[in-house]
Amino acid sequence: MAKLPTPQLPKKLNPSPKRPGDGNGGMSTGEAAKEAGVTVMDWVDERTSLTGPARWLMFRKVPKGTNWFYTLGSGTMFAFLNQAITGVFLAMYYDPSPTRAYESARFITNDVFLGEFVRGMHKWGATVMVILIFLHMARTFFFGAYKYPRELNWVIGVALVILTFVMALTGYLLPFDQRSYWATIVANNITASGPLVGPYLADFLRAGPEFGATTLSRFYSIHMLLVPGLIIALIGAHLYLVAKLGTTAPPWQKVDDVSAREERA
């Protein structure tokens, strides 16, 4: 029986020829590391085909005249990532119990290694996120980026602003000191005064008709699970629409283009 010939290996799998005394196949250490990185990426892409969506998301045309105003959305997203990462570390020590919440917050600040630093990043990061998302929405409005065909992205942005407020409100109660306790009661009473759904929404937040022991655990679950999940889903939809519809040019750029055409005419 005739022996079948051995199939040839692809070029990428063939080992590079080695020079005498060279352990990296004739390449320097940096070139070898780069080649290894490319090989790993090829291996992952062959099994996942991620480079196509990544190129579609990352490599797109950007209108002339874009500036630092266009980084407000990315800044808001990174502020949320800061909240998510620091929140995970805080949740490792926090106890959402009416009798132990304050003590666990004190323990994080005074006794945990870098606890005061992480809690400070989380506390001030919330303020930074609120400021950045307002600036981003203002930029979108004044640049006219809410108009056709980006109306849906504007609606998603409004929903993200509301969820940011909800996350700030629910997180404010978690230290469970006197200030956060009474401030949350005032905020909940304001919510109850809203038309139609206000009383029902206030009952949902309180986990009952009165502010009780289960209110803290309700706020904690909303703050840690419900709102972050919704924000992550909406950020994904928001980024998809930005990549699909493109970025709007600054309003002054359009004026300059019209003036230039009139001068040439």
ZILINMO-V366963 format. One record per backbone hydrogen bond with DSSP energy under -1.0 kcal/mol. CO is the residue of the C=O (numbers start at 1). NH is the residue of the N-H. E is the energy in kcal/mol with one decimal. If there is no record, write none. Layout:
# ZILINMO-V366963
co=[CO:CO]
nh=[NH:NH]
e=[E:E]
This chain:
# ZILINMO-V366963
co=[10:19:28:29:30:31:32:33:34:35:36:37:38:39:40:41:42:44:45:50:51:52:53:54:55:58:63:67:68:69:71:72:73:74:75:76:77:78:79:80:81:82:83:84:85:86:87:90:90:95:97:100:101:102:103:104:105:106:107:107:112:114:115:116:117:118:119:120:121:122:123:124:125:126:127:128:129:130:131:132:133:134:135:136:137:138:139:140:141:144:147:150:151:152:153:154:155:156:157:158:159:160:161:162:163:164:165:166:167:168:173:177:178:179:180:181:182:183:184:185:186:187:188:189:191:195:197:198:199:200:201:202:203:203:212:214:215:216:217:218:219:220:221:221:222:225:226:227:228:229:230:231:232:233:234:235:236:237:238:239:240:241:242:250:251:252:253:254:255:256:257:258:259:260:261]
nh=[13:22:32:33:34:35:36:37:38:39:40:41:42:43:44:45:46:48:49:54:55:56:57:58:59:60:66:70:71:72:75:76:77:78:79:80:81:82:83:84:85:86:87:88:89:90:91:93:94:97:101:104:105:106:107:108:109:110:111:112:115:118:119:120:121:122:123:124:125:126:127:128:129:130:131:132:133:134:135:136:137:138:139:140:141:142:143:145:144:147:150:154:155:156:157:158:159:160:161:162:163:164:165:166:167:168:169:170:171:172:176:181:182:183:184:185:186:187:188:189:190:191:192:193:194:197:201:202:203:204:205:206:207:208:215:218:219:220:221:222:223:224:225:226:227:229:230:231:232:233:234:235:236:237:238:239:240:241:242:243:244:245:246:254:255:256:257:258:259:260:261:262:263:264:265]
e=[-1.1:-2.2:-2.5:-2.2:-2.3:-2.6:-2.3:-2.2:-2.3:-2.2:-2.3:-2.3:-2.5:-2.3:-2.5:-2.8:-2.2:-1.5:-2.6:-2.2:-2.8:-2.3:-2.0:-2.8:-2.3:-1.0:-1.1:-1.7:-1.7:-1.2:-2.6:-2.1:-2.1:-2.4:-1.9:-2.0:-2.1:-2.1:-2.0:-2.6:-2.6:-2.5:-2.0:-1.6:-1.5:-2.2:-2.2:-1.4:-1.8:-2.6:-2.5:-2.2:-2.1:-2.3:-2.4:-2.2:-1.9:-2.5:-2.4:-1.6:-2.2:-2.5:-2.7:-2.2:-2.3:-2.1:-2.6:-2.8:-1.7:-1.3:-1.0:-2.4:-2.4:-2.0:-2.3:-2.8:-2.4:-1.6:-2.3:-2.7:-2.0:-2.5:-2.5:-2.2:-2.3:-2.7:-1.9:-2.3:-1.2:-1.1:-3.0:-1.6:-2.1:-2.3:-2.1:-2.2:-2.2:-2.1:-1.9:-2.1:-2.4:-2.1:-2.0:-2.3:-2.5:-2.1:-2.7:-2.7:-1.9:-1.3:-1.8:-2.4:-2.3:-2.2:-1.9:-1.7:-2.1:-2.4:-2.5:-2.1:-2.1:-2.0:-2.1:-1.0:-1.6:-1.8:-2.8:-2.4:-2.2:-2.0:-2.3:-2.4:-1.1:-2.0:-1.0:-2.0:-2.6:-2.5:-2.3:-2.1:-2.7:-2.5:-2.3:-1.6:-2.5:-1.6:-2.0:-2.7:-2.6:-2.0:-2.5:-2.6:-2.1:-2.0:-2.6:-2.8:-2.1:-2.1:-2.0:-2.5:-2.3:-2.9:-1.7:-1.1:-1.4:-2.2:-2.0:-2.2:-2.3:-2.2:-2.1:-2.1:-2.1:-2.2:-1.9]
